[in-house]
Amino acid sequence: MKVLFMCTANSCRSILSEAMFNHMAPEGFEAISSGSFPKGQVLPRSLSTLQAAGISTEGLYSKGNDAFEVNPPDVVITVCDNAAGEACPVYFGSAVKAHWGLQDPSHVQGNEAQLDAAFKATLDIIAARCEAFFALPFANLNSDELKVELERIASMWEGTCSR
C-alpha cells in the first residue's frame, strides 16, 4: 500500500510523516510525500529531528504532486493546518483521502530548545498516528471503512493539532 502525505511546502510535516511512516512500516507499505507549492528544500530542523530520533533521512527531498502521476498512491493524507490559514492541497483521484492536520512546528517562535520541542512533539503525534494506522485490519476494510478509520485516527489527537 502506497500512502502519500501532502502539505503545502513539503519541507516539514509531510517530510516528517513520510520518514516516520517508512521507519515504522511493515513490508508492503510505503510512504511518499509532496507539496502543493513545494519549497524545493527540506527544512534542516526537520532532518535533524529525524536524525535525533534515529530515523533515516536518505532520499528525502521537497517535491510537487506531479512526481506521482505515473504511480498514484492508494491513500492520500493531508497534514496541513488549514485552521492556520494555509491552503490545504487537494488530490483528485481514486485514492482514499483523509486529513491528519498538524500545526506547523516551523512557525513556533522561541529559543532552540522550544523549537526542538515543537518538532519533536509533531514527530510524536505522527508516530502515534502511524502506529494506529498499522494496527488497522486492512484485509477486512473496504475504502469507505478505511476512510472512517483514518478520520478516527486523526480525531484521537484533535486537541494537539488543528483540523
C-alpha positions in Angstrom: 0.0 0.0 0.0 1.4 3.4 -1.0 0.5 6.4 1.2 1.1 10.0 0.0 1.5 12.6 2.8 0.7 16.1 1.4 1.1 19.6 2.7 1.9 23.0 1.3 5.7 23.3 1.1 6.8 19.6 1.5 9.6 20.7 3.8 8.4 19.8 7.3 5.2 18.0 8.2 4.8 15.8 5.1 8.5 15.0 5.2 8.4 14.1 8.9 5.3 11.9 8.1 7.0 10.2 5.1 10.1 9.4 7.1 8.3 8.2 10.3 5.8 6.1 8.3 8.6 4.4 6.3 10.6 3.9 9.5 7.7 2.0 11.2 6.2 0.4 8.1 5.9 -3.4 7.8 6.6 -5.0 4.4 4.2 -3.9 1.7 3.7 -0.4 3.0 5.5 2.7 1.6 5.1 6.4 2.1 5.9 9.3 -0.1 5.3 13.0 0.3 4.7 16.1 -1.8 3.6 19.7 -1.6 1.1 21.8 -3.5 3.7 24.6 -3.5 7.0 22.7 -2.8 9.6 24.8 -1.1 12.4 23.0 -3.0 14.3 22.1 0.1 13.6 20.2 3.3 14.0 22.3 6.5 17.3 21.5 8.2 15.4 21.1 11.6 13.1 18.5 10.0 16.2 16.5 9.1 17.9 17.0 12.4 14.7 16.0 14.3 14.5 12.8 12.3 18.2 12.0 12.8 17.9 12.6 16.6 15.1 10.0 16.6 17.2 7.5 14.7 15.2 7.8 11.5 16.8 7.7 8.1 16.7 10.9 6.1 18.2 9.3 3.0 16.3 10.2 -0.2 14.1 12.9 1.4 13.5 15.9 -0.8 10.9 18.5 -1.4 8.7 17.7 -4.4 5.4 18.6 -6.1 2.4 16.5 -6.8 3.4 15.8 -10.4 6.1 13.5 -9.2 3.5 10.8 -8.6 1.3 11.0 -11.7 2.7 7.7 -13.1 2.5 5.7 -9.9 -0.5 7.1 -7.9 -0.9 6.4 -4.2 -3.7 4.2 -2.6 -4.2 6.6 0.3 -3.7 10.4 0.4 -3.3 12.1 3.8 -3.1 15.8 4.0 -1.2 17.1 7.1 -1.6 20.9 6.5 -3.1 23.0 9.2 -5.8 24.8 7.3 -7.1 26.4 10.6 -3.9 28.4 10.4 -4.9 30.0 7.1 -3.0 27.6 4.8 -4.4 26.3 1.6 -4.7 22.6 2.2 -3.7 20.7 -1.0 -6.3 18.6 -2.8 -5.5 15.4 -4.6 -8.1 14.2 -7.1 -8.2 10.6 -8.0 -9.5 7.2 -6.7 -7.2 7.2 -3.6 -8.8 7.1 -0.2 -8.4 10.6 1.3 -8.0 11.8 4.9 -6.9 14.8 6.8 -4.4 14.5 9.7 -3.9 18.2 10.4 -0.7 19.2 12.2 0.3 22.6 13.4 3.5 23.7 11.6 6.4 23.5 14.1 8.5 25.7 11.8 6.2 28.6 12.8 6.9 28.3 16.5 8.7 31.3 17.9 11.2 30.7 20.7 14.7 29.6 21.6 16.4 26.5 20.2 15.1 24.2 22.9 11.5 25.4 22.3 11.9 24.8 18.5 13.4 21.4 19.1 10.5 20.5 21.4 7.9 21.7 18.8 9.4 19.5 16.1 9.7 16.5 18.5 6.1 16.9 19.6 5.0 16.9 16.0 7.0 13.8 15.3 5.5 12.1 18.3 2.0 12.8 17.0 2.9 11.4 13.6 4.4 8.3 15.3 1.3 7.7 17.3 -0.9 8.0 14.2 1.3 5.7 12.2 1.2 3.1 15.0 -2.7 3.3 14.9 -2.6 3.1 11.1 -0.5 -0.1 11.1 -2.8 -1.7 13.7 -5.8 -1.4 11.3 -7.3 -4.7 9.9 -6.6 -3.8 6.3 -7.8 -7.1 4.9 -11.3 -6.5 6.4 -11.7 -2.9 5.4 -13.2 -1.5 2.2 -12.4 2.0 1.0 -15.2 3.7 2.9 -14.4 1.9 6.1 -10.7 2.7 5.7 -11.6 6.4 5.3 -13.6 6.2 8.6 -10.7 4.6 10.4 -8.3 7.3 9.1 -10.5 10.0 10.3 -10.9 8.3 13.7 -7.1 8.2 14.0 -6.9 11.9 13.2 -9.6 12.7 15.8 -7.6 11.0 18.6 -5.2 13.9 18.5 -7.6 16.8 17.8 -6.6 18.6 21.0 -3.0 18.7 19.8 -3.4 19.8 16.2 -5.9 21.7 14.2 -8.3 20.2 11.7 
